[in-house]
Amino acid sequence: MKDEQILSTAKSLAEDFLTQLGLDAEVKVSFGDDDNGRNVTYVNIQFLGDNLNELIGHHGKNLESIQVILGLMLSKELQVEDDIRILLEVNDYKESRERYLKSYALRAADQVKESGQEMELPPMKPSERRVVHMCLKQEEGIVTESVGEGEDRRIIIKKAA
């Protein structure tokens, strides 16, 4: 399978998807970074435009669902057994959400350091918990732990023993 074919098919599917929803947006596609040597092809799809908030949904829930749907459509269209994954971005939502989560995590860690009391963050998606864990991994005197199950899974920030 040629790289150009993967990207052009992904772009065409994404544009058709937006057209079906009656939305107008610029669509950019590119290959993502390899994830630790796994046999996975990552395709970045970016939607840029006005009035796209419905695609994002509350805390990115719609965005995640659309990402899965586009991935399934792409695999079916290309008729490949290779693992192709879509990474969808709408108006840099994920990037700004990641910045917010890092800032929130650092403020919470400072509060834990000052008070000495652990802090429980609200439930988060796995990708968001990972951002918080990775951010605070570098923070001296702080440890993080995920607790709970399913959609109720959250992070506890504590002072290191």
C-alpha positions, 0 to 999 in steps of 0.5 A: 500500500502506497503512502500517498494512497493512504493519505488521499483516501483518509482525506477523501473519507474525512471530507465526505464525512464533514459534507454528510454532516453539513460542515465546512472545514479545511482537512489536513492529513499527515502521517503520525509518529511511530509508537515504540516500534509497533506495527501501526500506521498512524494517520493524523487528520486535522479539521480546521474551521468555524462551528466545529465544536459539536465534533468535539463534544464534552471533554472530547467524547465526540472527537474520540468516537469520530476518530474510531469511526474514521479509522474503521472506514479507512481500514475498510476502504483500503481493505488492509489488515495492517493496523491503521489508526486515526489521530483526529484533531479539531481546531487544536482542541487536544493540544489546548486540552493537554496544556490545560491538564498540565497546568492543572496538574502542576497547580494541584501538585503545588497545593499538595506540597504546601498542604501535605494532604493528598488531592483526588482529581476528577475522573478522566479518560485514560489519555488525559490521566497519562498526560497528568502522570507524565507531567508530574513524573518529573515533579520532585516530592510528588507521586501519582496513582490511578484509582477507581474503575472505568469512567470513574477512574481518577488520579490521586496526587500525594507527597512522596514518602 
